[in-house]
């Protein structure tokens, strides 16, 4: 039996809470713990030694190592840190070991309070296969699938044929969209199984997979539940998480545009019955696929969700406080009838990635949060762990923070959130800031019609909108950015001299633009810019966010530029996990030659053109840096 958390020890000394996590979720948990009078303990890896979360607690303990496997996934190191800090309890946050029953048991066996569901509950519903078995017994709707122990390729192929195409391959453990592959034909199944198994094993320590019939145009709607040790369980409404890339959410909102009161009651009842059947305690999320008014269980997350602020903004509740109070043995503070909802809330995930969803590393050279004051009956909230000068590494997830808006209506929340993104200044490396704002303003999202394939179907149109905006402001923003540094200004390009003193050639998205010496330049209002390296600038102005190079003094393109097309280079930091190319073998443009793991995801690297593999410069298991040549091609024949 788990020890109960003494919120205050001996009537005066505060309980001490260790958060076994990093980044924005660690800071978010610290805020509530401090408000409740607790002392806080951070843990950090070597790359996170100077991170905001390591400086945001009363005490910080090093875990020594770089990778998740060496640090935040090491149960022994986390327990030793708890002992060193004389901690009373451990909160796992989300990700890493948050849904690991062995970690929960180890915390309990060490005499500490585990802020989460029991190990038995995690085992019962934390596995997608396990929760489906419980759901079938409770008549919770599920899709046809295979959840068996036989994980051989042959058995999975037979079961896929039985289910019929399309089929979804899923990791049985973990979440966050990792280890998921959509398969529409038999010949693609084995590669998808191998890739999903590899990603699941790396991310969750288990390569177990399941298969399900795939719905092609559903919504992803989840229900937040909460249960205490007295047998009470409530739901706190639903969140629509349909806007996703790589099966990972980037926009979440509540209420769902597709859920009415009757459907909400049915989904909420299924979610709470499932939790009670599992003997669940604490915060959890039951995830469904919704098609029309029919819903089907996906999985249950036995932890606090990334998107929990959406629910907090609508209910006015602090879910971390609820977690800590339930861990101390207190009953839930509200009954289902007492839960109140206000207005509409939307969250976006700010990530270090470009508009094509490719993650990037680099240094944050400039950061300024948007104004967060209450406006028009609503509010803004920014949960983040961003600091100017911090290095975003390839070791961890690309998410930097979350911006959340709450307003009386959905349209007001959209406008408020998009405007806040426009006023978020984050420069030095690519982010999805402008893409998120454009996505919120798109007709498909504003109309409430976005389903899971939304970005796959509408992403290119949204990118085109962004690129048109960039080209429209290229001269003003590009010249202003370059001039700001040629004249010694740093970051603020609003008071620049004019006219521009020399002919300038700019390169943006691979295209050259000549700006004559007579071009007068006046930086747009609100523009900021930073110099990334000797010739590269990052400029931002409202919904425009782009990189521009000054190539005025570059020599004409020649043999070197042509030779560059013969090389396959690493697009970002990461570990090479597979090499499919062989020296002397002919390949076609677009063919996958290597697989690079970065920010907890696997990325296929394709041949830049037809050719014959002339040389390999990297091997599986090797860490590679951005721009590093991995492979060279030569012309066929």
C-alpha positions as CSV (number, residue, x, y, z in Angstrom):
1,X,0.0,0.0,0.0
2,X,1.3,3.4,-0.9
3,X,2.3,5.9,1.7
4,X,0.0,9.0,1.9
5,X,1.6,12.3,1.2
6,X,1.7,14.6,4.2
7,X,1.1,18.0,2.7
8,X,2.6,19.5,5.9
9,X,4.8,17.5,8.2
10,X,4.8,18.0,11.9
11,X,2.4,20.9,11.5
12,X,5.2,23.2,10.2
13,X,7.8,21.5,8.1
14,X,6.7,21.2,4.5
15,X,6.6,17.9,2.7
16,X,9.2,17.6,0.0
17,X,8.2,16.6,-3.6
18,X,10.6,15.4,-6.2
19,X,9.4,15.7,-9.8
20,X,10.9,13.0,-12.0
21,X,10.7,15.0,-15.2
22,X,12.0,18.0,-17.0
23,X,11.0,21.1,-18.9
24,X,7.6,22.8,-18.7
25,X,5.8,20.1,-16.8
26,X,8.3,20.1,-14.0
27,X,8.0,23.9,-13.6
28,X,4.2,23.6,-13.7
29,X,4.1,21.0,-10.9
30,X,6.6,23.1,-8.9
31,X,4.2,26.1,-9.0
32,X,1.3,24.3,-7.5
33,X,3.5,22.5,-4.9
34,X,5.1,25.8,-3.8
35,X,1.6,27.4,-3.5
36,X,0.6,24.5,-1.3
37,X,3.6,25.0,1.0
38,X,5.7,22.1,-0.2
39,X,9.4,22.0,-0.9
40,X,10.4,21.0,-4.4
41,X,13.2,18.9,-5.8
42,X,14.3,18.9,-9.5
43,X,16.4,16.3,-11.3
44,X,18.4,17.0,-14.4
45,X,20.5,15.4,-17.1
46,X,23.8,16.9,-18.2
47,X,22.2,18.8,-21.2
48,X,19.6,20.2,-18.8
49,X,22.1,21.5,-16.2
50,X,21.3,25.1,-17.0
51,X,17.7,24.6,-17.9
52,X,14.9,26.6,-16.3
53,X,13.4,23.6,-14.5
54,X,16.8,22.8,-12.9
55,X,16.8,26.3,-11.5
56,X,13.2,26.4,-10.6
57,X,13.1,24.1,-7.5
58,X,14.3,24.4,-4.0
59,X,17.0,21.8,-4.7
60,X,18.3,20.1,-7.9
61,X,20.0,16.7,-8.1
62,X,22.1,15.7,-11.2
63,X,21.4,12.4,-12.9
64,X,24.6,12.4,-14.9
65,X,24.1,11.4,-18.5
66,X,22.7,12.7,-21.8
67,X,20.0,10.3,-23.1
68,X,16.6,9.6,-21.5
69,X,17.8,6.0,-21.0
70,X,20.7,7.3,-19.0
71,X,18.8,9.8,-16.9
72,X,15.0,10.3,-16.7
73,X,14.3,6.6,-17.4
74,X,16.7,5.3,-14.7
75,X,14.6,4.2,-11.7
76,X,17.7,3.6,-9.6
77,X,19.0,7.1,-10.2
78,X,15.7,8.7,-9.5
79,X,15.3,6.9,-6.2
80,X,18.8,7.8,-5.2
81,X,18.0,11.4,-5.9
82,X,14.9,11.1,-3.7
83,X,17.0,9.7,-0.9
84,X,19.7,12.3,-1.3
85,X,17.0,15.1,-1.1
86,X,15.0,13.4,1.7
87,X,11.9,13.6,-0.5
88,X,8.6,12.4,0.7
89,X,6.9,11.9,-2.6
90,X,7.6,11.6,-6.4
91,X,5.4,13.1,-9.1
92,X,6.3,11.6,-12.5
93,X,4.8,14.3,-14.7
94,X,4.0,13.0,-18.2
95,X,6.2,10.9,-20.6
96,X,9.3,9.1,-19.4
97,X,8.3,6.8,-16.5
98,X,5.0,8.3,-15.7
99,X,3.0,5.2,-16.9
100,X,5.6,2.7,-15.7
101,X,4.2,0.3,-13.1
102,X,7.7,-0.9,-12.1
103,X,8.6,2.7,-11.3
104,X,5.4,3.2,-9.3
105,X,6.1,0.0,-7.3
106,X,9.7,1.0,-6.7
107,X,8.6,4.4,-5.3
108,X,6.1,2.7,-3.0
109,X,8.6,0.0,-1.9
110,X,11.0,2.8,-1.0
111,X,8.5,4.2,1.5
112,X,7.6,7.2,-0.6
113,X,4.3,8.5,-1.9
114,X,3.6,7.8,-5.5
115,X,1.5,10.7,-7.0
116,X,-0.4,8.6,-9.4
117,X,-2.5,5.5,-9.8
118,X,-1.5,2.2,-8.2
119,X,0.9,-0.1,-10.1
120,X,-1.9,-2.6,-10.4
121,X,-4.1,0.0,-12.1
122,X,-1.3,1.0,-14.5
123,X,-0.8,-2.6,-15.5
124,X,-4.6,-3.1,-15.9
125,X,-5.3,-0.2,-18.1
126,X,-1.9,1.4,-19.0
127,X,-1.5,-1.2,-21.8
128,X,-3.7,-0.6,-24.8
129,X,-4.3,-4.3,-25.0
130,X,-5.2,-4.6,-21.3
131,X,-7.6,-1.7,-21.3
132,X,-9.4,-3.2,-24.4
133,X,-10.0,-6.4,-22.5
134,X,-11.5,-4.5,-19.6
135,X,-13.6,-2.3,-21.9
136,X,-15.1,-5.4,-23.7
137,X,-16.2,-6.7,-20.3
138,X,-17.8,-3.3,-19.5
139,X,-19.5,-2.9,-22.9
140,X,-17.4,0.1,-23.8
141,X,-17.3,0.4,-27.6
142,X,-14.0,-0.8,-29.2
143,X,-12.8,-1.2,-32.8
144,X,-12.1,-4.6,-34.2
145,X,-8.5,-5.5,-33.6
146,X,-5.8,-7.9,-32.4
147,X,-4.3,-7.6,-28.9
148,X,-2.7,-11.0,-28.5
149,X,0.6,-12.2,-27.0
150,X,1.8,-13.8,-30.3
151,X,3.8,-10.9,-31.7
152,X,5.4,-12.8,-34.6
153,X,5.3,-11.1,-38.0
154,X,3.4,-14.0,-39.4
155,X,0.6,-13.7,-36.8
156,X,0.4,-10.0,-37.2
157,X,0.1,-10.4,-41.0
158,X,-2.7,-13.0,-40.6
159,X,-4.6,-10.8,-38.1
160,X,-4.3,-7.7,-40.4
161,X,-5.8,-9.7,-43.2
162,X,-8.7,-10.7,-40.9
163,X,-9.3,-7.1,-39.8
164,X,-9.1,-5.8,-43.3
165,X,-7.4,-2.6,-44.7
166,X,-6.8,0.0,-43.6
167,X,-5.3,-1.1,-40.3
168,X,-3.4,0.8,-37.6
169,X,-0.3,-0.6,-36.1
170,X,0.1,0.6,-32.5
171,X,2.6,0.2,-29.6
172,X,0.8,-1.5,-26.8
173,X,2.6,0.6,-24.2
174,X,3.2,4.4,-23.9
175,X,1.6,7.2,-25.8
176,X,2.3,10.4,-27.6
177,X,1.7,8.9,-31.0
178,X,5.0,7.0,-31.0
179,X,5.0,3.5,-32.4
180,X,1.9,4.2,-34.6
181,X,1.7,3.4,-38.3
182,X,-1.2,3.5,-40.7
183,X,-1.1,0.7,-43.3
184,X,-3.4,0.6,-46.3
185,X,-2.0,-2.4,-48.2
186,X,-0.5,-5.8,-47.3
187,X,3.0,-5.1,-48.8
188,X,3.5,-2.2,-46.4
189,X,2.6,-4.1,-43.2
190,X,6.0,-5.7,-42.4
191,X,8.0,-2.4,-42.8
192,X,5.4,-0.6,-40.7
193,X,5.6,-3.3,-38.0
194,X,9.4,-3.2,-37.9
195,X,9.5,0.6,-37.7
196,X,6.7,0.8,-35.0
197,X,8.4,-2.0,-33.0
198,X,11.7,-0.2,-33.1
199,X,10.3,3.2,-32.1
200,X,8.2,1.6,-29.3
201,X,11.1,-0.4,-27.9
202,X,13.3,2.8,-27.9
203,X,10.6,5.0,-26.4
204,X,8.8,2.7,-23.9
205,X,11.1,-0.3,-23.3
206,X,8.5,-2.6,-24.9
207,X,8.1,-3.6,-28.5
208,X,4.7,-5.2,-28.0
209,X,2.2,-4.1,-30.8
210,X,-1.5,-4.3,-31.4
211,X,-3.6,-4.0,-34.6
212,X,-6.9,-2.1,-35.0
213,X,-9.2,-1.4,-37.9
214,X,-8.4,2.2,-39.0
215,X,-10.9,4.9,-39.3
216,X,-9.9,7.4,-42.0
217,X,-11.7,10.5,-40.9
218,X,-12.4,10.4,-37.2
219,X,-12.0,12.9,-34.4
220,X,-9.7,12.3,-31.5
221,X,-11.8,13.1,-28.4
222,X,-10.6,12.4,-24.8
223,X,-12.3,12.6,-21.5
224,X,-10.5,13.8,-18.4
225,X,-11.4,11.7,-15.3
226,X,-10.4,11.9,-11.7
227,X,-10.8,9.3,-8.9
228,X,-10.0,9.3,-5.2
229,X,-9.3,6.5,-2.7
230,X,-12.9,6.7,-1.4
231,X,-14.4,5.2,-4.6
232,X,-15.5,8.5,-6.2
233,X,-14.9,9.2,-9.8
234,X,-15.8,12.3,-11.9
235,X,-15.2,13.4,-15.4
236,X,-14.1,17.0,-16.2
237,X,-15.4,17.2,-19.7
238,X,-13.8,16.4,-23.1
239,X,-11.0,17.7,-25.1
240,X,-10.9,17.6,-28.9
241,X,-7.3,16.7,-30.0
242,X,-7.9,16.0,-33.7
243,X,-5.3,18.4,-35.1
244,X,-2.2,16.2,-35.2
245,X,1.0,15.5,-37.0
246,X,2.9,12.2,-36.8
247,X,-0.1,11.0,-34.6
248,X,0.9,13.7,-32.1
249,X,-1.4,16.5,-31.0
250,X,-0.5,20.2,-31.6
251,X,-3.9,21.8,-31.0
252,X,-6.4,20.8,-28.3
253,X,-9.7,22.4,-27.4
254,X,-12.7,22.1,-25.1
255,X,-15.5,21.6,-25.6
256,X,-15.3,19.6,-28.8
257,X,-17.2,21.3,-31.7
258,X,-18.7,17.8,-32.4
259,X,-19.9,16.9,-28.9
260,X,-23.3,17.8,-27.6
261,X,-24.6,17.4,-24.0
262,X,-26.0,13.9,-24.7
263,X,-22.9,12.6,-26.3
264,X,-20.7,14.1,-23.6
265,X,-22.8,12.3,-20.9
266,X,-22.4,8.9,-22.7
267,X,-18.7,9.3,-23.2
268,X,-18.2,10.6,-19.7
269,X,-20.1,7.6,-18.3
270,X,-18.0,5.1,-20.2
271,X,-14.8,6.8,-19.1
272,X,-15.7,6.9,-15.4
273,X,-17.1,3.3,-15.4
274,X,-13.8,2.1,-17.0
275,X,-11.8,3.9,-14.3
276,X,-13.9,2.5,-11.5
277,X,-13.7,-1.0,-12.9
278,X,-9.9,-0.7,-12.9
279,X,-9.8,0.5,-9.3
280,X,-8.3,3.7,-10.6
281,X,-7.1,6.5,-8.4
282,X,-5.9,10.0,-9.5
283,X,-5.8,11.8,-12.8
284,X,-6.4,9.9,-16.0
285,X,-7.6,10.3,-19.5
286,X,-9.8,8.0,-21.6
287,X,-9.2,8.5,-25.3
288,X,-11.8,7.8,-28.0
289,X,-12.1,8.0,-31.7
290,X,-15.3,9.7,-32.7
291,X,-17.1,9.3,-36.0
292,X,-20.5,10.9,-36.2
293,X,-22.1,10.1,-32.9
294,X,-20.3,6.8,-32.6
295,X,-17.2,6.6,-30.4
296,X,-14.6,3.8,-29.9
297,X,-12.1,3.4,-27.1
298,X,-8.5,4.0,-28.1
299,X,-6.6,3.9,-24.8
300,X,-6.3,5.1,-21.3
301,X,-3.5,7.4,-20.2
302,X,-2.6,6.8,-16.5
303,X,-1.1,10.2,-15.9
304,X,-1.6,13.9,-16.2
305,X,-1.9,14.9,-19.9
306,X,0.2,17.5,-21.7
307,X,-3.1,19.3,-22.5
308,X,-4.5,19.3,-19.0
309,X,-4.4,23.2,-18.9
310,X,-7.3,23.2,-21.4
311,X,-9.5,21.6,-18.7
312,X,-8.1,23.8,-16.0
313,X,-8.9,26.9,-18.0
314,X,-12.6,25.8,-18.5
315,X,-13.2,24.6,-15.0
316,X,-11.0,26.9,-12.9
317,X,-9.5,23.8,-11.2
318,X,-5.9,23.0,-10.5
319,X,-5.5,19.3,-11.5
320,X,-2.0,19.1,-10.0
321,X,-3.4,20.2,-6.6
322,X,-6.1,17.5,-7.0
323,X,-3.4,15.0,-7.6
324,X,-1.5,16.0,-4.5
325,X,-4.6,16.1,-2.3
326,X,-5.8,12.7,-3.6
327,X,-2.2,11.3,-2.9
328,X,-2.6,12.7,0.7
329,X,-5.8,10.6,1.1
330,X,-8.3,13.4,0.7
331,X,-11.6,12.9,-1.2
332,X,-12.3,14.7,-4.4
333,X,-13.4,18.3,-3.6
334,X,-16.3,18.2,-6.1
335,X,-19.1,15.8,-7.1
336,X,-20.0,15.4,-10.8
337,X,-23.0,17.8,-10.4
338,X,-20.7,20.5,-8.9
339,X,-18.3,20.6,-11.8
340,X,-18.8,23.9,-13.7
341,X,-17.6,24.8,-17.2
342,X,-16.9,28.3,-18.5
343,X,-16.6,29.3,-22.1
344,X,-14.1,27.7,-24.6
345,X,-10.4,26.9,-24.2
346,X,-7.8,26.1,-26.8
347,X,-4.2,25.1,-26.4
348,X,-1.3,25.0,-29.0
349,X,2.0,23.2,-28.5
350,X,4.9,25.4,-29.4
351,X,7.6,23.1,-30.8
352,X,11.1,23.4,-32.2
353,X,10.2,22.3,-35.7
354,X,9.6,23.8,-39.1
355,X,6.3,23.9,-41.0
356,X,7.0,20.5,-42.4
357,X,7.1,19.1,-38.9
358,X,10.8,18.3,-39.0
359,X,12.3,18.9,-35.5
360,X,15.3,21.2,-35.1
361,X,17.9,21.8,-32.5
362,X,19.7,25.1,-31.8
363,X,20.0,28.0,-29.4
364,X,17.2,30.3,-28.4
365,X,18.8,33.7,-29.2
366,X,15.7,35.8,-28.3
367,X,12.6,35.1,-26.3
368,X,9.7,37.3,-25.1
369,X,6.4,36.0,-24.0
370,X,3.2,37.6,-25.2
371,X,1.2,39.8,-22.8
372,X,-0.8,37.4,-20.6
373,X,-3.3,39.8,-19.0
374,X,-7.0,38.9,-18.9
375,X,-8.8,40.4,-21.9
376,X,-12.4,40.4,-23.2
377,X,-13.7,38.1,-20.5
378,X,-11.1,35.5,-21.2
379,X,-7.5,34.7,-20.2
380,X,-4.1,33.6,-21.7
381,X,-1.7,31.2,-20.1
382,X,1.8,30.1,-21.2
383,X,3.4,27.0,-19.7
384,X,7.0,26.8,-20.9
385,X,10.6,26.2,-20.0
386,X,12.1,28.6,-22.5
387,X,15.1,30.8,-21.6
388,X,17.1,33.1,-23.8
389,X,20.4,31.5,-24.5
390,X,19.2,27.9,-23.8
391,X,20.3,25.1,-26.2
392,X,17.5,22.9,-27.6
393,X,19.1,19.5,-27.9
394,X,18.2,16.4,-29.8
395,X,18.0,14.3,-26.7
396,X,14.4,15.0,-25.9
397,X,11.0,15.9,-27.3
398,X,10.8,19.0,-29.5
399,X,8.0,20.7,-27.5
400,X,9.1,24.0,-25.8
401,X,5.9,25.1,-24.2
402,X,2.1,25.5,-24.5
403,X,0.0,28.6,-25.0
404,X,-3.6,28.4,-23.9
405,X,-6.5,30.8,-24.4
406,X,-9.9,30.8,-22.7
407,X,-12.8,33.1,-23.8
408,X,-16.6,33.2,-23.7
409,X,-16.9,31.8,-27.3
410,X,-14.8,29.5,-29.6
411,X,-14.3,32.3,-32.1
412,X,-13.0,34.7,-29.4
413,X,-10.7,32.0,-28.1
414,X,-9.3,31.4,-31.6
415,X,-8.7,35.1,-32.2
416,X,-7.1,35.6,-28.8
417,X,-4.8,32.6,-29.2
418,X,-3.7,33.5,-32.7
419,X,-3.0,37.0,-31.6
420,X,-0.9,35.8,-28.7
421,X,1.1,33.7,-31.1
422,X,1.7,36.8,-33.2
423,X,3.2,38.5,-30.2
424,X,5.3,35.6,-29.0
425,X,8.9,36.4,-29.9
426,X,11.1,33.2,-30.3
427,X,14.1,33.4,-32.5
428,X,17.3,31.5,-33.2
429,X,15.9,28.2,-34.5
430,X,12.8,27.1,-36.4
431,X,9.5,26.8,-34.5
432,X,5.9,26.1,-35.5
433,X,4.8,29.5,-34.0
434,X,3.6,31.0,-37.3
435,X,2.2,27.7,-38.6
436,X,0.0,27.3,-35.5
437,X,-1.4,30.8,-35.9
438,X,-2.1,30.2,-39.6
439,X,-3.7,26.9,-38.7
440,X,-6.0,28.5,-36.1
441,X,-7.0,31.1,-38.7
442,X,-7.7,28.6,-41.5
443,X,-11.3,28.1,-42.6
444,X,-11.1,24.4,-41.9
445,X,-10.3,24.9,-38.2
446,X,-12.4,28.0,-37.6
447,X,-15.5,26.1,-39.0
448,X,-15.0,23.3,-36.4
449,X,-14.6,20.7,-39.2
450,X,-11.0,19.6,-38.4
451,X,-10.7,15.8,-38.0
452,X,-7.5,13.7,-37.6
453,X,-6.4,13.9,-41.3
454,X,-6.8,17.7,-41.2
455,X,-3.1,18.6,-41.5
456,X,-2.4,15.8,-44.0
457,X,-5.1,17.3,-46.2
458,X,-4.8,21.0,-45.5
459,X,-1.2,21.4,-44.3
460,X,0.1,22.3,-47.8
461,X,-2.5,25.0,-48.2
462,X,-1.5,26.5,-44.8
463,X,2.2,26.3,-45.7
464,X,1.4,28.2,-48.9
465,X,-0.3,31.0,-47.0
466,X,2.8,31.3,-44.8
467,X,5.1,31.3,-47.8
468,X,3.1,34.0,-49.5
469,X,3.3,36.2,-46.4
470,X,7.1,35.6,-46.2
471,X,7.6,36.6,-49.9
472,X,5.4,39.7,-49.5
473,X,7.6,41.0,-46.6
474,X,10.9,39.7,-47.9
475,X,12.3,43.0,-48.9
476,X,11.2,45.0,-45.9
477,X,12.0,42.3,-43.3
478,X,15.0,40.7,-45.0
479,X,16.8,44.0,-45.7
480,X,15.9,45.3,-42.2
481,X,17.3,42.2,-40.6
482,X,20.5,42.3,-42.5
483,X,20.9,46.1,-42.0
484,X,20.2,45.8,-38.2
485,X,23.5,43.9,-37.8
486,X,25.5,45.7,-40.4
487,X,24.8,48.9,-38.5
488,X,25.4,47.4,-35.1
489,X,21.7,47.2,-33.9
490,X,20.8,44.0,-32.1
491,X,17.4,42.6,-32.5
492,X,15.4,45.9,-32.8
493,X,15.1,46.8,-36.4
494,X,12.6,49.6,-36.1
495,X,15.0,52.6,-36.1
496,X,17.2,51.6,-39.0
497,X,18.8,54.2,-41.4
498,X,17.5,54.5,-45.0
499,X,18.2,54.2,-47.9
500,X,20.1,50.9,-47.8
501,X,23.7,51.7,-48.6
502,X,24.7,48.9,-51.0
503,X,23.2,46.3,-53.5
504,X,22.1,43.3,-51.6
505,X,21.3,39.8,-52.7
506,X,19.1,37.7,-50.3
507,X,18.4,34.0,-50.4
508,X,15.2,32.8,-48.9
509,X,13.9,29.2,-49.3
510,X,16.6,28.6,-52.0
511,X,15.5,31.5,-54.2
512,X,17.6,34.7,-54.8
513,X,16.3,38.2,-54.6
514,X,18.4,41.2,-55.8
515,X,17.8,44.4,-53.9
516,X,19.3,47.5,-55.6
517,X,21.3,50.0,-53.7
518,X,18.5,52.6,-54.0
519,X,16.0,50.4,-52.1
520,X,14.7,52.3,-49.1
521,X,14.0,50.1,-46.1
522,X,11.7,50.7,-43.2
523,X,11.3,47.8,-40.8
524,X,7.7,46.8,-40.2
525,X,6.2,47.7,-36.9
526,X,6.9,44.9,-34.3
527,X,9.6,43.2,-36.3
528,X,12.5,41.5,-34.4
529,X,15.5,39.8,-35.9
530,X,18.6,38.0,-34.7
531,X,21.8,37.0,-36.4
532,X,22.1,33.2,-36.4
533,X,25.6,33.0,-38.0
534,X,27.8,35.0,-40.3
535,X,25.3,35.2,-43.1
536,X,22.0,33.9,-41.7
537,X,19.3,36.0,-40.0
538,X,16.1,35.0,-38.4
539,X,13.3,37.6,-38.7
540,X,9.8,37.7,-37.2
541,X,6.9,40.0,-37.6
542,X,3.4,39.1,-36.4
543,X,2.4,36.0,-38.4
544,X,5.6,36.0,-40.5
545,X,8.6,33.9,-39.3
546,X,11.5,33.2,-41.6
547,X,15.2,32.8,-42.2
548,X,17.1,34.8,-44.8
549,X,20.7,34.7,-45.9
550,X,22.8,37.6,-47.1
551,X,24.7,36.2,-50.1
552,X,25.7,39.5,-51.7
553,X,29.4,38.5,-51.7
554,X,29.0,34.8,-52.4
555,X,30.8,33.6,-55.6
556,X,28.5,32.4,-58.5
557,X,27.2,28.9,-58.1
558,X,29.4,26.3,-59.7
559,X,30.8,22.9,-59.2
560,X,30.5,23.0,-55.4
561,X,26.8,23.7,-55.5
562,X,26.3,20.8,-58.0
563,X,28.3,18.5,-55.9
564,X,26.2,19.3,-52.9
565,X,23.3,17.5,-54.6
566,X,25.3,14.3,-54.5
567,X,25.4,14.2,-50.7
568,X,22.8,13.1,-48.2
569,X,23.3,15.2,-45.1
570,X,21.9,15.0,-41.6
571,X,19.1,17.6,-41.3
572,X,19.5,17.8,-37.5
573,X,21.3,16.2,-34.5
574,X,20.4,12.7,-33.8
575,X,21.4,9.0,-33.7
576,X,21.6,6.9,-36.9
577,X,19.5,3.8,-36.1
578,X,19.4,2.2,-39.6
579,X,21.4,2.3,-42.8
580,X,19.6,0.7,-45.8
581,X,22.0,1.8,-48.5
582,X,25.0,-0.3,-49.8
583,X,28.0,1.0,-51.6
584,X,27.7,0.3,-55.3
585,X,24.0,-0.2,-55.3
586,X,21.7,2.0,-57.5
587,X,19.0,4.0,-55.7
588,X,16.1,6.2,-56.8
589,X,15.2,9.7,-55.7
590,X,12.9,9.6,-52.6
591,X,14.0,6.1,-51.6
592,X,14.7,5.7,-47.9
593,X,18.4,5.2,-47.4
594,X,18.9,5.9,-43.6
595,X,16.8,6.3,-40.5
596,X,17.7,9.0,-38.0
597,X,16.3,9.1,-34.4
598,X,16.0,12.6,-33.0
599,X,13.7,14.1,-30.3
600,X,12.3,10.6,-29.5
601,X,11.1,10.0,-33.1
602,X,12.5,8.2,-36.1
603,X,12.9,10.1,-39.4
604,X,13.5,8.5,-42.8
605,X,16.2,10.2,-44.9
606,X,15.7,9.8,-48.6
607,X,18.0,9.9,-51.6
608,X,18.2,13.4,-53.0
609,X,18.3,12.1,-56.6
610,X,18.8,8.9,-58.7
611,X,22.3,7.6,-58.5
612,X,24.7,4.9,-57.3
613,X,25.9,4.9,-53.7
614,X,29.6,5.9,-53.9
615,X,30.5,6.1,-50.2
616,X,29.0,5.7,-46.7
617,X,30.3,8.1,-44.0
618,X,28.2,7.0,-41.0
619,X,27.1,3.7,-39.4
620,X,24.2,2.6,-37.2
621,X,24.5,3.9,-33.6
622,X,26.5,6.9,-34.6
623,X,25.6,10.4,-33.4
624,X,25.5,12.9,-36.2
625,X,25.4,16.7,-36.4
626,X,23.3,19.0,-38.7
627,X,24.9,19.2,-42.2
628,X,27.1,16.2,-41.7
629,X,27.6,14.2,-44.9
630,X,26.2,10.7,-44.3
631,X,26.3,9.3,-47.8
632,X,27.6,10.3,-51.3
633,X,26.0,9.4,-54.7
634,X,27.5,9.4,-58.1
635,X,25.8,9.5,-61.5
636,X,24.4,6.3,-62.9
637,X,26.5,4.7,-65.7
